[in-house]
Amino acid sequence: MNTTTVSDLFRRSYGRKPDGVFSAPGRVNLIGEHTDYNGGLVLPFAIDARAHLAAGRADSGAIRIMSAQKPGEFSQVHLDDVRPGSPAVAGWPGYLLGAIWSLQQTGRPIESVDLVLDSQIPAGAGLSSSAAVECATVLAVSALSGYSMDPLTIARIAQRAENDFVGVPCGPMDQTASAACAEGSVLLFDTRSGSTENISFDPAAHDLTVLVVDTQVAHSLADGEYGKRRTSCELAAEILGVTQLREVTVDDLPAALSKLPDDELRRRLRHVVTENDRVESTVELLRAGRITDIGPLLTASHASLRDDYDVSCAELDAAVDTALTAGALGARMTGGGFGGSVIALVPTDLTDHVGAAVVSAFAGHGFRPPVLRRVSPAQGARREN
């Protein structure tokens, strides 16, 4: 569904034209996984799959929500009832209502609005569908309420919705990528300092393609496993006497590992520290125009996520191993894990071959057929009209 179509759906649903259409993208993370809640470095880019939101001011004192993906379902919640834990905010509308609640917590005045959502980002695929919906909602409701915000402010408000309303203890990467990425770039985001920098990333200029393999294994990061990883990192930091694991460098790692009391904590620390180092190495190669050389870093990231962080699964591993065997320069899971997607950096003339090999491997394992997508860096959250 495009901008015109979501506007038409709004008109059919509410009997008038929307006051604006807004959108925010999903994202893939090139490298830097499970580091954002440890003060670390991440390197995501936005993709051209987007969540579109048609929005119109209302005088009902309520928020009314419809979704193109949920025909026949309708949510209406009074502004006073938009709060965590309220029975009125259950289910998929909670992502939009959480963003509105988070806006309210900033003390800004909020108008009641009518909303129609159309998201082309598959849920549970590790492509940050929820962050896109949250960022689009923050942008839309703030604009219709009469004020504008910079991308990093939008991201912080959207992250609070995910943390405190939806209940997922994610770091700031997903919302920041959805809000602040630029077309043709990856976003170097230092989650400790809050600084961001868009770095040129043009695989096509090097005859390369970024292939996303959606394993069709849906994950729910609210099921506790994500939170367990974060708790382990916080415990390791406490034992080591640091505020966040970002403070531990590669040179510090051997001594730090010897201070931790069990293997699980040691493996969690080793992943975070080495992953930050891999992000720095990737950025150096990209700045030098050596994009073809980043492949081994991507693959090493996957091995670390699989072996030290325990967030991979059989389908993710099969996609990575098959892509590499078929000619990918590097491949890794992207997103929180336990399912979702793999990204592979592939010579463009081998993209069809790599994709076919993955599909065949999944069939041989008895897995659900994967969905393949070619992605390139897109623009972050924006007003469409």
N, C-alpha and C positions, 0 to 999 in steps of 0.2 A: 504494500500500500504506500503510495507517495503522498506528498503534501496536499495535493488537490483532493485526493480520495479521502484522507482523514478529515479534511474540512467538510467534505460532502457528508460523511458519516456523522459529524457533529451537527450539521444542519438538519439531517433527518432525525437525529435523536432529540434535539433540543428546540427545534423550530426556528433557529436563527443562525447567522454566521458566527464563527468564533472570532474573538478579538485578536487572536494570534495563534500561530503554529510554531512549536519549538521542537528541537531534537537534540539528542545526545547519543554518542556512539558506544558500542561495545569496545572491548580492547583485547589484544593479546599482549602477553608480556614476553618480550624478546629474551630477557634473562633477568634474574634477581627475584627469586621466589621465596616466600615466607621470610623475607628480610624486612618488610615494611613495618611490622609491629615490633621490630627489634632496633629501630633507628637506622636501618641500613639503606642501601642503594638499590634502586629498581630502574628498569629500562623498558617501559611499555610503549606501545603505540596504539592509537585508535584505529578501528577498522570501519569499513563502509556499511556494515550492518548497524542500523540505528533504531532507537526508540523515538517515535514521533508522538507529540502530544498537542492536540488541538484544545485550546482553552478559551473560556469566555467568562466574563464577570457575571455574577449573579447577586440577587438581593434576598436570597432565601435564608441566609445565615447558615447554610449547609454546604458540604462538598458533595457533588454528584459525580460519579465515575462510571464510565463504560469502557470496554476494551474490544477491539476488533477481533482479538483472539478468543474472547469469551462471549460469543453472541448469546443474547438472552439474559446475561447476568448484569445486574445493576446494583451499584452501591450508593447509598445516601446516608451521610453521617453529619450530624450537626457539629459545627466548629467546637462547641464546648465539650463534645464527646471524643474529640481527636486526642487520645492520650494512650500511652503504652498500657497494654493489658485489658483495654476495654473490649468487650465482646463485639462491639460495632466495627472494630478494625481488623478482624480476622481475615486470613486468606490473601490473595494477590493484591487487593486494594491497599493492604497495609504498607506496601512500598511507597505508594504515592502519599497516603495519609501520614506515614512516618516523616516524609520529607516536609510536608506542611507543618506537622507538629514541631519538627526541628527548627523551621523558620520562626514559628511562634516563640520558641525559647530564646531567640535573639532579641526579643522585645519589639520587633518591627510589626507594624499593623498588617493584618492579613485579611484580604477580601475573600468572601465566599465565591467559589468558582464552580463551573461545570467543566468536566474534562472528558476527553476521549483519547484513549491510548491505543497506539498501534506500534508494537515492537517486533521487529524482524530479527532480533537477537535471540537465539534459542536459549531457553532457560536450562540451567544445569549443565551447560556445555563448557564451563570454565571461561566464558567470554564476557563476564561481568554484565549480564543482562540487568541485574538489580541496580547496580551503580548507574547505568544509563537511565533507567526509569527515575531514580532518585534525583539525578542531576537535571534531567529535563523538567521534572516537577518543580524543583527549586527555582530554576531559571524562569519557568512560565509563571508561577504564582507570584514571585517577586516582581516580575515585569508588570503583571496585571495589577499588582498592589501599589505600583507607582515608584519603584526604586530599582536600581541596577547594582550588580555586584561583580567583582572581578572573579576570574575562574577559580582561584585558590579558595576564596571565601565560599563559593558555591560548593566546592569539593568538601570543605570542612563541614558544612551544614548537612550535606548529603551523607557523609560518613557517620555523623552523629545519628542520623535516622537509622542507618544499618546497625550501629552498635547498640543504641539505647532504646530503639523502638522495635526493630525487627528481631534483635537479639543475637546478631552475629558479631563476634569480637574481632572484626577485620581491621587491618591497618588502613592507611590512607591511600594506598596505591590506586585501587580501582576507580574511586571517585575522582581522584586527581587526574588520572589518565583520561577519563571520560570528559572532564571539564576543560582540561588545559592543553591537550595534545594539539599539534599543528600538522597540517597535511604535509606529507613527504618527510616526516621526521619521527624519530623516537624521542621519548621524553626522559632525560636523565633527572631523576627525582631523588634528592637526598632527604630522606624522611626525618633525619635528625635535625637538620638546619631548616628544613622547609623550602630549600631552594630548588628551582627547576630550570632546566635548559633544554630546548629543542635542538636535537642534533640531526643533521641530514642523514636520511636513510632511504636509499633509492635502489632496491635490489634489481629492478628492471634494467637500470643502466649498466649493470654488471652481468646481464643475462641470467639473473637469478629470480626465483619465485619463492615467496613464503606460502607454503601449503599448510592449511589447518586441517587436521583430521579429528573430526568430532566422533568420539568413540560410541556415542549414544548411551553411555553409562551415565545416568543422571546422578548428580551428587547433591547433598544438602549439607551445607557447611554449618547449619544450626544443630546438627545431630550430636555434637559434642567432640568429635575428633579434632576439628580445627581448634576449639578452645583448649583441648588437652595439650596440643603443641605449643600454644601460646603460654599456658601455665608452666610447662617445662622450661621454656626459655626464661620466663620471669624467675623461676627458682634457680636456674643456673646463674643468672645475673646476680641474684641475691647472695649466693654462695661465693661468687667471685668478687663481690664487693664493687660491682659496677652498676650504673643506672640502667644501661641497655647493653645487649651483647655486641652492638656496633663498636663499642669501646675496645673490644678484644681484636687485635690485629693478627695477621698470619704469623708474624714473628712471635707473638705472645702465645700462640695456640698450644704448643707442647706443654708449657708450664701450666696454662689454664686447664687443659685436659686432666693433668695429674691431680688437680684440686677437686675434681668432681667425683662424687661417691659411687656412681653407677654408670653402666655402659649406655643406657638410654640418654641420660643427660649429656654424656660425652659426645654421642653421635649428633644430637640436636645442635650442640655448640659447633661441632666441626662443620656441619652443613652451613650454618649462618655465616661463619667467618670465611669459609672458602667461597661461598656464593658472593659475598661482597667483593672479594678479590677478583672473581670472574667478571663481575660487572665492570670493575675498573679496567680490566684487561680488554674487554669488549669495546668499551668507549675509546680506549687508546687506538685500537685497530680501526674503528669507524672514523675517527678523526684523521687517521693516516690514509683513508680511502681503501683499506684492506678488508672489505666486507667478506670476501671469499675465505678469509682466514679465521672467521669467528665460529665456524662450524664445530671444531673440537670443544670449544668452551660450552656451546649449547649441549652437546652430548655429555660432557662432564657434569653439567648442572643436573641433567636427568639422573645420572648414576647416583649423585649425592642425594637427590630427592627420594630416589628409590631405596637406597641402602641406609642412609643416615637419618632421613626424616620420615621414612615409612609412610609416604602419602601417594605412592603409585598404586597401580593395580594391573592385573594381567592384560587387559585391553590396552592400556597406555604403553606398557612394556612391549607388547607385540607390535604396536604401531611404530614405536621408535626403532626397534630392532629391524623391522622389515624395511622401513624407509631408508635406513642406513645401508642395508645390504643392497637395496635397489639403486643406490647412487646419491642419496641426500648427503650434503656436506656436513650436516649436523641436525640433531632432532632432540626434542625434550618435551615433557609435559608442560602445560602452561595453565596457570590458575591454581586454586587451592588443592586440587588433587582428589583422590578417591573416585576418579572418573573424570569426565570432561574431555578436554582436547589436548592434542599434541601439535606443536608447530615443527615444521621441517624446512630447512633452507636447501633449496633444490635447484640445480641447473635447469633453466627453463625448458630446454629440449628434452629433459628427462621427467618433467612433471607428470605427464600422463602415465608414463611407465611406473613411476613411484606410486602414484595413486592406485593404479590397477593392481600392483603388487600388494599393497595394504588391504585392498578389498578382498583379494584372493586369500591372503593370510587369515583375515577375519573369518571368512567362510570355512577355511580349513580347521579353525579352532572352534567352530560352532558359535561364534559371537554374532551379535546383531550387525547388519551391514553398517559401516561407518558413513558419515557424510563428509565429503571433501569440499573445501573452500579455498580459493586463492584470495589472499588478502593483501592489501597495500595500505600504507599509512594515510589516515584520513583526518579531517578536521574535528576538533572537540565540540562541546555543546554550543549551540547557536540558535538564534531566532531565524525561522525560515521565512515568515511573512507577518 
